[in-house]
Amino acid sequence: MYANNLSCYFTAKKYDILSPQTIVRWVKEFPLDSKSLSLSQEVINKVMSMRTKNELKKAAECPSSNKTEAQKLQEENALLRKALEYSELRNEALMEVLKIGKEEYGLDLLKKAGAKQ
């Protein structure tokens, strides 16, 4: 069984590969590990910036009488920017899942824009 839950035989048949042994050889020749599947630096930076989200949230929740209104607004602004980054990253990941679903299974799961008639 492989990531797509198909055996070597069915995977070879699905992609018009002559022999299932070819897939077995590829799996041995090109092993998948965390280094070969690493994320791009941009995605890593986004995730690392999201880790500070909780820290900013805790700092915003702590009542401090010595903070000015401008400082409070700046902290809230930073928190909202981090939340937006997270939402954009999540949206990008979901779009990638939909793209893979369309490529693998031929299913277009995106909702069509426009009114029904």
Stockholm file with secondary structure:
# STOCKHOLM 1.0

chainA/1-117         MYANNLSCYFTAKKYDILSPQTIVRWVKEFPLDSKSLSLSQEVINKVMSMRTKNELKKAAECPSSNKTEAQKLQEENALLRKALEYSELRNEALMEVLKIGKEEYGLDLLKKAGAKQ
#=GR chainA/1-117 SS CCTTSCCHHHHHHHTTCSCHHHHHHHHHHSCCCTTTTCCCHHHHHHHHHHHHHHHHHHHHHSCCTTCCHHHHHHHHHHHHHHHHHHHHHHHHHHHHHHHHHHHHHCCCCSCCCSCCC
#=GC SS_cons         CCTTSCCHHHHHHHTTCSCHHHHHHHHHHSCCCTTTTCCCHHHHHHHHHHHHHHHHHHHHHSCCTTCCHHHHHHHHHHHHHHHHHHHHHHHHHHHHHHHHHHHHHCCCCSCCCSCCC
//
